[in-house]
């Protein structure tokens, strides 16, 4: 299994495309921080306040990882290398799992790059010293709460990762089922942009609580923001729905990949 994962990672990092994607991430992040620096009140900005701004850029490594996920399986079929891959003694399930793990290793790497470079850039712009300033937000109970900017930054990265994982799993599933990188990329990007908007439109319906993108933003159970369901749901319910979708996406990928006739 380890050899399969290493092989998939070599495929990813030996391609010029991967390093171009990394350069795109750094350029976008640099431009975003430059605009933030030029338009913000630098006198009141600290290291972790700048880091919190960086957490808003999580969609960038997601976009770039979707490209890798979309091509992970579909690229093997379009390139005609799938037969060479399947003649190995490893089972199809292990081959698919190694691809899935490699895609998430790529995502985690890019998220680490985003976090580390955000720390360095914020520190260079605003200093690496600590700040006593607190982040204020209105909680679900309507009461004003305060936590440190560092805690809010980690919370933003943590909760933001939920949507990232679900959309990346969706892209991987579409790539496996339809064998089309373009469909997987298009569907994933559309989901990122309009998923929450559709949720806002349908939230009044009773069945809306089962809609994926009304459950990916778990911060709504702590902060008053984003589409809120009319029905009384809980964070446990949303986590359960996410697990169901996660199992469906990966179960469908496994079933189709295992049963598909590659001779066709």
C-alpha positions as CSV (number, residue, x, y, z in Angstrom):
1,X,0.0,0.0,0.0
2,X,2.8,2.4,0.9
3,X,4.5,1.8,-2.5
4,X,1.2,2.6,-4.3
5,X,0.9,5.9,-2.4
6,X,4.6,6.7,-3.1
7,X,4.0,6.0,-6.8
8,X,0.9,8.2,-6.9
9,X,2.8,11.0,-5.2
10,X,5.7,10.7,-7.7
11,X,3.2,11.1,-10.5
12,X,1.9,14.3,-8.9
13,X,5.1,16.0,-8.0
14,X,7.1,15.0,-11.1
15,X,4.7,17.0,-13.3
16,X,5.4,20.6,-14.1
17,X,1.7,21.3,-13.5
18,X,2.1,20.7,-9.8
19,X,4.8,23.3,-9.4
20,X,2.8,25.8,-11.5
21,X,-0.1,25.3,-9.2
22,X,2.1,26.0,-6.2
23,X,3.4,29.2,-7.9
24,X,-0.3,30.2,-8.5
25,X,-1.1,29.7,-4.8
26,X,1.9,31.9,-3.7
27,X,1.1,34.6,-6.3
28,X,-2.6,34.8,-5.3
29,X,-1.7,34.8,-1.7
30,X,0.9,37.5,-2.2
31,X,-1.5,39.7,-4.2
32,X,-4.3,39.2,-1.5
33,X,-2.0,40.3,1.3
34,X,-0.7,43.2,-0.7
35,X,-4.3,44.5,-1.2
36,X,-5.0,43.8,2.4
37,X,-2.0,45.7,3.5
38,X,-2.7,48.7,1.2
39,X,-6.4,48.9,2.1
40,X,-6.4,48.0,5.8
41,X,-5.6,49.9,8.9
42,X,-2.0,48.6,9.5
43,X,-1.7,50.4,12.8
44,X,-4.3,48.1,14.4
45,X,-3.3,44.9,12.6
46,X,-1.3,42.2,14.4
47,X,0.3,39.0,13.4
48,X,-2.8,36.8,14.1
49,X,-5.2,39.3,12.7
50,X,-3.3,39.0,9.5
51,X,-3.3,35.2,9.8
52,X,-7.1,35.3,10.2
53,X,-7.3,37.1,6.9
54,X,-5.2,34.3,5.4
55,X,-7.8,31.7,6.4
56,X,-10.2,33.3,4.0
57,X,-7.9,32.1,1.2
58,X,-8.6,28.4,1.9
59,X,-10.6,28.2,-1.3
60,X,-7.4,28.7,-3.3
61,X,-5.7,25.4,-2.3
62,X,-9.2,23.8,-2.7
63,X,-9.4,24.9,-6.3
64,X,-5.9,23.7,-7.0
65,X,-6.5,20.4,-5.3
66,X,-9.7,19.8,-7.3
67,X,-7.6,19.9,-10.5
68,X,-5.4,17.1,-9.1
69,X,-8.4,15.1,-7.8
70,X,-10.3,15.5,-11.1
71,X,-7.4,14.1,-13.1
72,X,-6.4,11.4,-10.6
73,X,-8.6,8.6,-12.0
74,X,-10.0,10.2,-15.2
75,X,-6.4,11.0,-16.4
76,X,-5.5,7.3,-16.2
77,X,-8.4,6.5,-18.6
78,X,-7.9,9.4,-21.0
79,X,-4.1,8.7,-21.1
80,X,-4.6,4.9,-21.6
81,X,-2.5,4.0,-18.6
82,X,-5.3,2.5,-16.6
83,X,-4.6,-1.0,-17.9
84,X,-0.9,-0.8,-16.9
85,X,-2.0,0.2,-13.4
86,X,-4.5,-2.6,-13.0
87,X,-2.1,-5.4,-14.1
88,X,-0.3,-4.9,-10.8
89,X,-1.0,-7.5,-8.0
90,X,-2.6,-4.8,-5.8
91,X,-6.4,-4.9,-5.7
92,X,-8.5,-2.2,-7.3
93,X,-9.6,-1.0,-3.9
94,X,-6.0,-0.4,-2.8
95,X,-5.2,1.4,-6.1
96,X,-8.2,3.7,-5.6
97,X,-7.4,4.3,-2.0
98,X,-3.8,5.2,-2.8
99,X,-5.0,7.8,-5.3
100,X,-7.5,9.2,-2.7
101,X,-4.9,9.4,0.0
102,X,-2.4,11.1,-2.4
103,X,-4.9,13.7,-3.4
104,X,-5.5,14.6,0.3
105,X,-1.7,14.6,1.0
106,X,-1.5,17.2,-1.8
107,X,-4.3,19.2,-0.3
108,X,-2.7,19.1,3.2
109,X,0.6,20.2,1.8
110,X,-0.9,23.2,0.1
111,X,-2.9,24.1,3.2
112,X,0.4,24.0,5.2
113,X,2.1,26.2,2.6
114,X,-0.8,28.7,2.9
115,X,-0.6,28.7,6.7
116,X,3.2,29.0,6.9
117,X,3.5,31.7,4.2
118,X,0.6,33.6,5.9
119,X,2.5,33.5,9.2
120,X,5.7,34.7,7.5
121,X,4.1,37.4,5.5
122,X,1.9,38.6,8.4
123,X,4.9,38.6,10.7
124,X,7.0,40.6,8.2
125,X,4.2,43.2,7.7
126,X,3.0,43.5,11.3
127,X,5.7,42.0,13.5
128,X,6.0,38.6,15.1
129,X,5.1,39.9,18.6
130,X,2.0,38.8,20.5
131,X,-1.2,40.9,20.8
132,X,-3.7,41.2,23.5
133,X,-6.5,42.3,21.1
134,X,-9.4,39.9,21.1
135,X,-11.7,38.8,18.2
136,X,-15.4,39.7,18.9
137,X,-18.3,37.9,17.4
138,X,-22.0,37.5,18.0
139,X,-22.7,33.9,19.1
140,X,-25.7,31.7,18.2
141,X,-27.2,32.8,21.5
142,X,-27.2,36.4,20.5
143,X,-24.5,37.3,23.0
144,X,-21.2,39.0,22.2
145,X,-18.3,36.6,22.7
146,X,-14.5,37.2,22.6
147,X,-11.7,34.8,21.8
148,X,-8.1,35.4,20.8
149,X,-7.3,36.0,17.1
150,X,-5.0,32.9,17.2
151,X,-7.9,30.7,18.4
152,X,-10.3,32.2,15.8
153,X,-7.6,31.6,13.1
154,X,-7.3,27.9,14.0
155,X,-11.1,27.6,14.2
156,X,-11.5,29.1,10.7
157,X,-8.9,26.7,9.3
158,X,-10.6,23.7,11.1
159,X,-14.2,24.5,10.1
160,X,-13.1,25.6,6.6
161,X,-11.5,22.2,6.1
162,X,-14.9,20.5,6.3
163,X,-16.2,22.0,3.1
164,X,-12.7,21.5,1.5
165,X,-12.9,17.7,2.3
166,X,-16.4,17.3,1.0
167,X,-15.9,19.1,-2.3
168,X,-12.6,17.3,-2.9
169,X,-14.3,14.0,-2.3
170,X,-17.1,15.0,-4.7
171,X,-14.5,15.9,-7.4
172,X,-12.7,12.5,-6.9
173,X,-16.0,10.7,-7.1
174,X,-17.0,12.4,-10.3
175,X,-13.6,11.8,-11.8
176,X,-14.0,8.1,-11.0
177,X,-17.6,7.6,-12.1
178,X,-17.6,9.7,-15.3
179,X,-13.9,9.4,-16.2
180,X,-13.9,13.1,-17.1
181,X,-11.6,15.7,-15.6
182,X,-13.5,18.6,-17.1
183,X,-16.9,17.5,-15.6
184,X,-15.3,16.9,-12.2
185,X,-13.6,20.3,-12.2
186,X,-16.6,22.2,-13.5
187,X,-19.0,20.5,-11.0
188,X,-16.7,21.2,-8.1
189,X,-16.1,24.8,-8.9
190,X,-19.8,25.4,-9.4
191,X,-20.5,23.8,-6.0
192,X,-18.0,26.1,-4.4
193,X,-19.6,29.2,-5.9
194,X,-23.3,28.4,-5.8
195,X,-23.6,25.7,-3.2
196,X,-24.3,28.2,-0.3
197,X,-26.5,30.4,-2.6
198,X,-28.8,27.5,-3.5
199,X,-28.9,26.7,0.2
200,X,-30.2,30.2,1.0
201,X,-32.9,29.8,-1.6
202,X,-34.2,26.4,-0.4
203,X,-33.6,26.7,3.3
204,X,-37.4,27.2,4.0
205,X,-38.2,23.7,2.8
206,X,-38.4,20.9,5.3
207,X,-36.1,18.7,3.2
208,X,-33.4,21.4,2.9
209,X,-31.8,20.1,6.1
210,X,-30.4,17.2,4.1
211,X,-28.8,19.4,1.5
212,X,-25.0,19.0,1.6
213,X,-24.0,22.7,1.5
214,X,-26.3,23.7,4.3
215,X,-24.3,21.4,6.6
216,X,-20.7,22.1,5.6
217,X,-20.5,25.4,7.4
218,X,-20.4,24.3,11.0
219,X,-19.6,27.8,12.3
220,X,-23.3,28.6,12.1
221,X,-23.7,26.7,15.3
222,X,-21.4,29.1,17.0
223,X,-21.6,32.4,15.1
224,X,-24.6,34.2,13.6
225,X,-23.8,34.0,9.9
226,X,-24.5,32.1,6.7
227,X,-27.7,30.4,5.6
228,X,-29.6,29.2,8.6
229,X,-32.2,26.5,8.4
230,X,-35.7,27.1,9.5
231,X,-35.8,23.7,11.1
232,X,-34.1,23.2,14.5
233,X,-31.0,21.2,13.6
234,X,-27.9,20.6,15.7
235,X,-24.2,20.3,15.0
236,X,-24.5,16.5,15.6
237,X,-27.1,16.3,12.9
238,X,-24.9,18.2,10.4
239,X,-21.9,16.0,11.2
240,X,-24.1,12.9,10.6
241,X,-25.3,14.3,7.2
242,X,-21.7,15.0,6.2
243,X,-20.6,11.5,7.1
244,X,-23.5,10.1,5.0
245,X,-22.5,12.1,2.0
246,X,-18.8,11.2,2.6
247,X,-19.7,7.5,2.6
248,X,-21.9,7.9,-0.5
249,X,-19.2,9.7,-2.5
250,X,-16.4,7.2,-1.6
251,X,-18.7,4.2,-1.7
252,X,-19.8,5.1,-5.2
253,X,-16.3,5.7,-6.3
254,X,-15.2,2.3,-5.0
255,X,-18.1,0.4,-6.5
256,X,-17.8,1.9,-10.0
257,X,-14.0,1.6,-10.1
258,X,-14.1,-2.0,-9.0
259,X,-16.8,-3.0,-11.4
260,X,-15.8,-1.0,-14.5
261,X,-14.6,-2.9,-17.6
262,X,-11.4,-1.1,-18.6
263,X,-11.4,-2.8,-22.0
264,X,-14.4,-0.7,-23.1
